C-alpha cells in the first residue's frame, strides 16, 4: 500500500508556507488534511477559498451538511474534525449522531437540510423528489439549495483527499456510527 506523508512546513512551497503560518495563527496548528493539500502548489489555497466562501448557510447549518456528507463518504478524518467543530457550534453528542445519519429530530428545518445533504451524496448529485420537496416546505430557498450543493462538493473533496491518503487524524476520533447506534 502506498503511504502519503503529511508535509511539514519546510517541505512545501513558499506560498503554502505562508498559508501554514496563517492556519497556525488562526487554529493553533495546521490540520493534517490541510497540510496534505499542500502536496499541490495550488490545491490548499483553492480549497481554503472554496471552504471559506460566503454562503447563505450559517455555521451550524454547514456542520449539519458536513457531518451527513462525511458519514455517507466514510471519511473518519472529516467526521472527527466536524464532530469537534459541531460541538463548538452548540450541538450535543446525540444531535451530532443524528446529523451524521442525515436526520435532526430536534429541528424540522435542519432535518430537511441534513436529509437533503445525505440524499444528494448517496445519489451522486440527484435527490429524491420527496426529500427535495420537504427541503423547500421547511422554508429553504433556491439559494440555500445551491449553497448546499456547493457545500456537498466542498466536503466531498476533503472526504476523497482523506479517503485516498489516509493521513493521521489529529482531532479526537469519532466513533463509527453503526457501533454507537447498534
Secondary structure, 3 states (H helix, E strand, C coil): CCCCCCCCHHHCCHHHHHHHHHHHHHHCCCCHHHHHHCCCCCHHHHHHHHHCCCCCCCHHHHHHHHHHHHHHCCCHHHHHHHHHHHHHCCCCHHHHHHHHCCCCCCCHHHHHHHHHHHHHHHCCCCCCHHHHHHHHHCCCCHHHHHHHHHHHHHHHHHHHHHHHHCCCCCCCCCCCHHHHHC
